[in-house]
Amino acid sequence: MTKSTNRRSFIQKMAAATSGIILATKTSFGQNPSNIMQPIIKSIRPLGFQWETQDPFLFCVHHEDFFPKGNDRMGPDPKEFQGREMGQDFMIKDGYRMYHGKTVPGFPGHPHRGFETITIVRKGIVDHSDSLGASGRYGNGDVQWMTAGEGVQHAEMFPLINREEENPMELFQIWLNLPKRNKMVKPHFKMLWSDTIPNHEHFDSNGKKTVAEVIAGKIEQDKAPTPPPDSWSSDSVKMKLRYGILKWKPVQAGPYQKHVLELIGLYTCSRAKS
């Protein structure tokens, strides 16, 4: 990989690594032809490190790294750096990437402006610090919702806090383009701690249970924590799913199936005046 490789160009290439299916249903009962079901599979898109998006989604990436034991600097043993392009390490080696980190994996200070980032940490730890003077640690089910607005610089590092065993990590990060009226609002961070995020349970006619974590809006009586004030998930709008069939996340689903349904749930959200 050349020195000019950066995060975006690499993940664009890696997106073609595996395939996923986006589903929608459409039935035609016209006379010509008569009573013919149109294909359920509407399109096939690459499914890998970076996921294809459409407006207002700018970017989505799925990080899954199997970091080793940490040292006294909360990073891997430097002996493992051999063969890596440190500072631009986006190729999986020994189960993990260092990204832009040179001691601790992650993303040192970098700017955002005019959009929002939603970081959903399934496993592992993120250390956050920013140009507003805030810093903190979150992970293992927590969500950070950041409205960058007029601009903020922050760092996202992945400390290997466990020195006795491996430090697996899995997270999604989604970028949402802010509407014109909110492009230059004051930056705002909102933490959605895992113990405040409601889990909505649903049982189908066969008694099978599915669970949805509500991080924006509400499902029946389960309402997400209060969002940032200038976020897509606030003001006088509500989010709804266009295809109810994709609303539920099966508990028994495999990892990729589960993630497809989670992200389609976000993709199919639409804005409607309340």
Summary of the structure (lengths in Angstrom):
residues: 274
radius of gyration: 20.2
end to end distance: 49.6
largest distance: 72.1
contacts: 774
relative contact order: 0.14
helix: 12%
strand: 43%
